[in-house]
Each structure stands twice: as structure tokens, then as C-alpha cells.
Amino acid sequence: MSEKRKPSSEIRRRLAANVKRMRTLRGHTQLQVAKLCGLPPSYIGEIEQEVVNITLANLEALAGGLGCLEMELLMPIRQPGRDPEDFLNALLTALAQ
């Protein structure tokens, strides 16, 4: 019998970081995201803590609730300060001061 395959720690880390980033950029709590996705709030926390191995169906629901593409949730983690979004956020913060 074959063993159950587990995702690499790298892909779980990517998913967790991207979900949290998308969620916070949109100003949502884990509870709000859970309601938007139709998933339990504890499940969103488990994703962000790199605990669960999500299904493709849940990946689709999560992307739909966050208003992004599924592939955006699996993209490599961006380097801080090297992304245009980081530059824009820093600029807006500086202008607000």
C-alpha cells in the first residue's frame, strides 16, 4: 500500500504567507475570510499556521473569497522591499506622515 503524500513545508509556507498577506491587504479578519469562502474560521487559522493540507476545492473557495487567482496563493514568497506593491505601500505611508 502506498503512503499518503504530504505537501512540502515550502508550499505550505507559501500558501500560509500569501493567504495572510491577501487577507491583511484587504483588511479582513480570519472570520471575515471564512464567511466569504464558506469555510470554518478555525480552518483559515490552520492554513495560516501551515497545519493543514488543503484540497483543490478549498483552494478555489479561498481564492474566490479573497478575490484572487488560485495561483496567486501558491506563488513564491516575495522579498520585502523588492516588490512594486511594497514600494507603493511605503510611499503611501510616507505621504500620510
VENPEPE-V168181 format. One record per residue. RES is the residue in three letters. SS is DSSP state (@ for helix, = for strand, . for the rest). Layout:
{{RES	SS} {RES	SS}}
//
This chain:
{{MET	.} {SER	.} {GLU	.} {LYS	.} {ARG	.} {LYS	.} {PRO	.} {SER	.} {SER	@} {GLU	@} {ILE	@} {ARG	@} {ARG	@} {ARG	@} {LEU	@} {ALA	@} {ALA	@} {ASN	@} {VAL	@} {LYS	@} {ARG	@} {MET	@} {ARG	@} {THR	@} {LEU	@} {ARG	.} {GLY	.} {HIS	.} {THR	.} {GLN	@} {LEU	@} {GLN	@} {VAL	@} {ALA	@} {LYS	@} {LEU	@} {CYS	@} {GLY	.} {LEU	.} {PRO	.} {PRO	@} {SER	@} {TYR	@} {ILE	@} {GLY	@} {GLU	@} {ILE	@} {GLU	@} {GLN	.} {GLU	.} {VAL	.} {VAL	.} {ASN	.} {ILE	.} {THR	.} {LEU	@} {ALA	@} {ASN	@} {LEU	@} {GLU	@} {ALA	@} {LEU	@} {ALA	@} {GLY	@} {GLY	@} {LEU	@} {GLY	.} {CYS	.} {LEU	.} {GLU	@} {MET	@} {GLU	@} {LEU	@} {LEU	@} {MET	.} {PRO	.} {ILE	.} {ARG	.} {GLN	.} {PRO	.} {GLY	.} {ARG	.} {ASP	.} {PRO	@} {GLU	@} {ASP	@} {PHE	@} {LEU	@} {ASN	@} {ALA	@} {LEU	@} {LEU	@} {THR	@} {ALA	@} {LEU	@} {ALA	@} {GLN	.}}
//
